[in-house]
């Protein structure tokens, strides 16, 4: 089992920034054994939407609407996954979840909502 715990959400005005963090704890599956890690979000009344993914080789994949504004990265020593979000807009308002998948998952960010393990989420609210 693996446990993912998100933090860093909050309320900001349009154009602001937030950094989300995801700490990964596990016995059977640890941070290092997750081949793919990423973030997805879900706004009220909308389907889950993959936002960003990062693979063991360091390659990344982003949803088009966040490309250039969001950056996914990880601190391997601390086993923490991050999502730096800049120039936020009200359309980014959602609950954000981190997720991890032990097996390699092709398809990039779009597959993140289907990853085996996910956290409880952290709310991001952007006001105009």
N, C-alpha and C positions, 0 to 999 in steps of 0.2 A: 504494500500500500504506500501511497504517497499523499502528503497533505500540502496544499498550496494556500498561502495566506496573503491576500492583497492588502495594500495600504496606499495612502497618498491621494485619495480622491478628495473632492471638495467643490466649492462653488467659486467660480471666477467670472469676470466679465469677458466679453468678446475681445479677442486679441491677447488674452492672458495665457499663462503656461501652468502646467502641472506635471509632476513626475510621479508615475505610479510604480510601486514596487511589489514584487511577488517573491516571498520567501518559500523555499521548497524544502520540506522535511519528508524523510522516508526511510524505510528499512529495506523493503524488497526493491523498490525503485527509488533511487536517489536522483538528485538534480543532474548528476553526471550521466546517468543511464537513460535520461529522456532524450531521445533522438531529435525531437522537435518540441519547441516551446513557443508559446504565442499568447496573444491577447485577442479577445473578441468582446463585443458589446451588444447590449440589447436595450433599446428604447421602448417606452410604454407603447403597446399596440403594434410593435414591429417585430420582425423575426430577428434572430441572432445574426450577427454580421461579423465575420472575421476581419480583424484590423491589421494585424502584423504577425509575422512568424519569423523565428530564427532557428537555424539548424546547427547541428554539432560542428559543422565545418565553418560556422560563422556567417554563412549566407543568409540573407534576409529577403522578405517578401512583404509588400504593403498593399493595402486597399488603395485604389487610385485616389480617392478623395482625401486621404491623409498623407500620401506621398509628398515628401518635402517638408511636412509639418511635424510628423511623428517620427521618433527614432526608437527602435527596439534594440536593447543591448543587455549584456549580462556580465555579472561579476562572478567568474567561476570560483574564485577563492572563497567568496562569501555565499555562494549558491543562491544568488538573488537575480531575478529577472526584472528588467526595468522597461518602462515605456515613457519616454520624454515626449510631452505633447506641447507644442508651441502654436501660437496664432489660433487659438481655439475659437470655434464658432458655436452658435446655439445648436447647430445640427450635430455637434459632437456630444450633446447631452445624452447620457445613457448610463446604465450600470455596466461597468467594465470588469471582465473576468480574465484571469490568467489561466492557461491550460497547458498540459503537457502530455506527450504521447511517447511511450517507450519504443514503438516500432516506427520505422521511417514512413512518413506520410507525404506523398507527392501532392501537388496541387497548391502549395503555398498557403497564403493567409486564409484562403476560402475554406480550408479544411479545419482550421483551429476550433470552430464550434463543435466539431466531432471528435476532438481529442479525448482520450480516455479519462484523464484527470483534470479537474477544474477546481478553482477556489470558490469562495462564497460571494465574491464581487465587492467592488467599491464604487460608490456613486460619484459621477462627474456631472456637474450642472454648470452650464455656460449661459449667462444672461447677456442680452443685447444692450 
